[in-house]
Amino acid sequence: MKRFILMIVMLLGGSIAAHADISTYTSKTPRSDADLQAAGQTCDQRLGPVKNGESTPAPYKRCMLSLGWRYRSTTRQHTWIDPDTGDTCHDILGGLGSSCGNF
């Protein structure tokens, strides 16, 4: 009985889905990813990080714009933990497949 309950708990824990929000910013001039990361860290320190599942607040967008980065969009990515390997997985090919690894 204990094994059965443990198995159910593990299956439920592995199947609980998480979401990762990916915000896209652009710049008028060519700039590196390191420049974008530095701007994001500056705005995170000033205003706090943008939380997954929430809209990017206007003050955060203004902060990024003041550093030369214009907000374009946010994409929500469905992720989960593979119970066999512990790797983080995400949908590919429009949900027809998945890719797992420690990103």
C-alpha positions as CSV (number, residue, x, y, z in Angstrom):
1,M,0.0,0.0,0.0
2,K,2.8,2.4,0.9
3,R,4.5,1.8,-2.5
4,F,1.2,2.5,-4.3
5,I,0.8,5.8,-2.5
6,L,4.4,6.8,-3.1
7,M,4.0,5.9,-6.8
8,I,0.9,8.2,-7.1
9,V,2.6,11.0,-5.3
10,M,5.6,10.7,-7.7
11,L,3.4,10.6,-10.8
12,L,1.4,13.7,-9.7
13,G,4.6,15.6,-8.8
14,G,6.1,14.8,-12.2
15,S,3.0,15.8,-14.1
16,I,2.5,19.2,-12.5
17,A,3.2,21.7,-15.2
18,A,5.1,24.9,-14.9
19,H,5.1,27.8,-17.3
20,A,8.1,29.9,-18.3
21,D,7.4,33.4,-19.7
22,I,9.8,34.6,-22.3
23,S,9.7,38.3,-22.9
24,T,11.1,39.7,-26.2
25,Y,12.8,43.1,-26.4
26,T,14.4,44.7,-29.4
27,S,16.9,47.5,-29.9
28,K,17.3,50.0,-32.7
29,T,21.0,49.4,-32.8
30,P,22.8,46.0,-32.9
31,R,23.5,45.0,-29.3
32,S,24.6,41.8,-27.6
33,D,22.6,39.4,-25.4
34,A,24.9,40.5,-22.6
35,D,23.7,44.1,-23.0
36,L,20.1,42.9,-22.7
37,Q,20.9,40.8,-19.6
38,A,22.6,43.8,-18.0
39,A,19.5,46.0,-18.7
40,G,17.2,43.3,-17.3
41,Q,19.3,43.0,-14.1
42,T,19.2,46.8,-13.7
43,C,15.4,46.9,-14.0
44,D,15.0,43.9,-11.8
45,Q,17.1,45.7,-9.1
46,R,15.0,48.9,-9.5
47,L,11.5,47.4,-9.7
48,G,11.8,43.7,-8.9
49,P,11.7,40.9,-11.4
50,V,8.6,40.2,-13.5
51,K,6.9,37.1,-12.2
52,N,5.9,34.2,-14.4
53,G,2.2,34.2,-15.3
54,E,1.9,38.0,-14.8
55,S,1.8,40.7,-17.5
56,T,5.0,42.8,-17.8
57,P,4.2,46.0,-15.9
58,A,4.3,49.4,-17.7
59,P,7.0,50.7,-15.3
60,Y,9.3,47.7,-16.1
61,K,8.7,48.4,-19.9
62,R,9.6,52.0,-19.4
63,C,12.8,51.1,-17.4
64,M,13.9,48.8,-20.2
65,L,13.1,51.5,-22.8
66,S,15.2,54.0,-20.9
67,L,18.1,51.6,-21.3
68,G,17.5,51.2,-25.1
69,W,15.3,48.1,-25.2
70,R,11.7,48.2,-26.5
71,Y,9.3,45.6,-25.3
72,R,7.7,43.5,-28.1
73,S,5.9,40.5,-26.6
74,T,5.8,37.7,-24.0
75,T,5.5,34.0,-25.0
76,R,4.4,31.4,-22.4
77,Q,6.3,28.1,-22.7
78,H,4.9,25.0,-21.1
79,T,7.5,23.0,-19.2
80,W,7.6,20.0,-16.9
81,I,10.0,17.8,-15.0
82,D,10.6,14.3,-16.4
83,P,10.1,11.9,-13.4
84,D,12.6,9.4,-14.8
85,T,15.5,11.7,-15.4
86,G,14.7,14.9,-13.5
87,D,15.4,16.9,-16.7
88,T,13.3,20.0,-17.6
89,C,11.2,19.3,-20.7
90,H,9.3,21.5,-23.1
91,D,7.0,21.1,-26.1
92,I,8.4,21.3,-29.6
93,L,6.8,21.1,-33.0
94,G,3.6,22.7,-31.9
95,G,3.1,20.2,-29.1
96,L,3.7,17.1,-31.3
97,G,6.9,16.3,-29.5
98,S,9.0,17.3,-26.5
99,S,12.6,18.1,-25.8
100,C,14.2,17.4,-22.4
101,G,17.5,18.6,-20.9
102,N,18.9,20.9,-18.3
103,F,18.5,24.2,-20.1
